């Protein structure tokens, strides 16, 4: 599928989905972040059709999520800061999948690279440093809010 815009939505989630929200894109990012950077490796590990993989890789390169590097052995796709910064999205999906879609247990376990122990990443408040649990986040209008968004206080109104 071609790159699609969510015109009319003043939303960072929608803008992120314009770049990384297509069906195969997060799986492609998973592979590249796991060190599988060649076209054929990515195709083999995802099962994506070659034409779709070509399109997704082109979109990710155009949006500076991946960098395409030509080597003596062919092209490889290297993650940029944008790709690395998408890791929490993949971790959140992995944790959700482990909880709700892995009846035999997690297929892979996260490991903290510095200490080598299994890890369970969690959200923490930058102010009080407490862990933020499910249902403990609300949103308020930000600098880029439009007029309608500025009229809304904290959402959701009720937890």
matplotlib code that plots the C-alpha trace (Angstrom):
import matplotlib.pyplot as plt

x = [0.0, 1.2, 2.1, -1.2, -1.9, -4.5, -5.5, -7.6, -6.3, -4.2, -2.8, 0.7, -0.5, -2.0, 1.1, 3.2, 0.9, 1.4, 5.0, 5.0, 1.4, 1.1, 0.6, 4.1, 6.2, 6.6, 7.6, 10.2, 11.5, 11.6, 13.9, 16.2, 16.5, 17.3, 20.2, 18.6, 19.4, 19.4, 16.3, 16.2, 16.7, 13.8, 11.6, 12.4, 11.7, 8.5, 7.0, 6.1, 5.8, 8.8, 6.8, 5.3, 8.7, 10.2, 7.5, 7.7, 11.5, 11.3, 8.8, 11.0, 14.1, 12.2, 11.1, 14.6, 13.6, 16.1, 19.2, 20.0, 23.7, 25.2, 27.9, 30.1, 27.5, 24.5, 22.2, 21.5, 19.1, 20.4, 18.2, 18.4, 17.6, 13.9, 13.9, 15.7, 13.2, 10.3, 11.6, 9.1, 6.3, 7.6, 8.1, 4.6, 3.2, 5.4, 4.2, 0.6, 1.1, 2.8, -0.2, -3.1, -1.8, 0.9, -1.0, 2.3, 4.2, 6.4, 8.2, 11.0, 12.1, 13.5, 17.0, 18.6, 21.8, 23.8, 23.3, 22.2, 19.0, 15.5, 13.7, 10.1, 10.1, 7.5, 6.4, 7.6, 6.6, 9.4, 8.4, 7.8, 9.6, 6.7, 5.7, 2.6, 0.1, -2.7, -5.4, -3.2, -2.5, -4.6, -3.9, -4.1, -3.8, -0.2, 1.6, 0.4, -3.3, -5.9, -8.8, -11.1, -8.3, -7.6, -11.3, -10.9, -9.3, -7.8, -9.0, -10.5, -12.9, -13.4, -11.1]
y = [0.0, 3.5, 6.0, 7.3, 10.5, 11.0, 14.5, 16.5, 14.7, 16.8, 13.8, 12.5, 8.9, 9.4, 11.1, 8.2, 5.7, 7.5, 6.3, 3.1, 2.0, -0.2, -3.9, -5.1, -2.1, -2.9, -6.5, -5.1, -2.7, -5.7, -7.5, -4.6, -3.8, -7.5, -7.1, -8.6, -5.9, -7.5, -7.7, -11.5, -11.9, -9.6, -11.2, -14.7, -13.8, -11.9, -13.8, -10.5, -10.4, -8.9, -6.0, -5.1, -5.3, -3.1, -0.5, -0.5, -0.2, 2.6, 4.5, 3.9, 5.2, 8.2, 9.1, 8.6, 5.7, 3.4, 4.2, 2.2, 1.4, -0.2, -2.8, -5.1, -7.9, -5.7, -3.3, -3.4, -1.4, 0.3, 1.7, 5.5, 7.2, 7.2, 3.4, 3.0, 5.4, 3.1, 0.3, 1.1, 0.7, -2.8, -3.6, -2.6, -4.8, -7.7, -7.3, -7.1, -10.2, -12.1, -11.4, -11.9, -13.9, -16.3, -19.3, -21.3, -18.5, -15.7, -16.7, -14.3, -12.7, -9.2, -9.0, -5.8, -5.4, -3.8, -6.4, -9.5, -10.1, -10.6, -7.2, -6.0, -2.4, -0.1, 3.5, 5.9, 9.4, 11.9, 14.0, 11.6, 8.6, 6.2, 3.5, 4.4, 1.5, 0.8, 3.4, 6.0, 8.2, 11.2, 13.7, 17.5, 20.0, 20.6, 23.3, 22.0, 21.7, 23.1, 25.2, 22.3, 20.4, 23.5, 23.5, 20.0, 19.6, 16.4, 13.3, 10.9, 12.8, 9.6, 6.7]
z = [0.0, -0.7, 2.0, 3.5, 5.3, 8.0, 6.9, 9.3, 12.4, 14.7, 16.4, 16.9, 16.9, 13.4, 12.2, 13.5, 11.8, 8.5, 8.6, 10.7, 10.8, 7.7, 8.3, 7.9, 8.9, 12.6, 11.8, 9.4, 12.1, 14.5, 12.1, 11.4, 15.2, 15.8, 13.4, 10.3, 7.8, 4.4, 2.2, 2.0, 5.7, 6.4, 3.8, 5.1, 8.8, 8.2, 5.2, 3.6, -0.2, -2.0, -3.6, -0.2, 1.5, -1.2, -0.7, 3.1, 3.1, 0.6, 2.9, 5.9, 4.1, 2.7, 6.3, 7.7, 9.9, 8.1, 6.1, 3.0, 2.7, -0.3, 0.6, -1.5, -0.7, -1.6, 0.2, 3.9, 6.0, 9.1, 11.8, 12.4, 15.7, 14.6, 14.3, 17.7, 19.3, 18.0, 20.2, 23.1, 20.6, 19.7, 23.4, 24.3, 21.5, 22.6, 26.2, 25.1, 22.9, 25.6, 27.9, 25.5, 22.5, 23.7, 25.2, 25.5, 27.0, 25.5, 22.4, 23.3, 26.5, 26.9, 28.4, 29.8, 27.7, 30.6, 33.3, 31.3, 33.3, 32.1, 31.9, 32.2, 30.9, 32.5, 32.2, 35.0, 35.8, 35.0, 38.0, 40.9, 39.3, 40.3, 37.9, 35.9, 35.7, 33.2, 33.3, 35.2, 32.2, 31.1, 28.3, 28.2, 25.4, 24.3, 22.4, 19.0, 20.1, 17.7, 18.9, 19.7, 21.6, 23.7, 24.9, 26.3, 29.7, 30.9, 29.0, 29.6, 31.9, 33.9, 34.3]

ax = plt.figure().add_subplot(projection="3d")
ax.plot(x, y, z, "-o")
ax.set_aspect("equal")
plt.show()
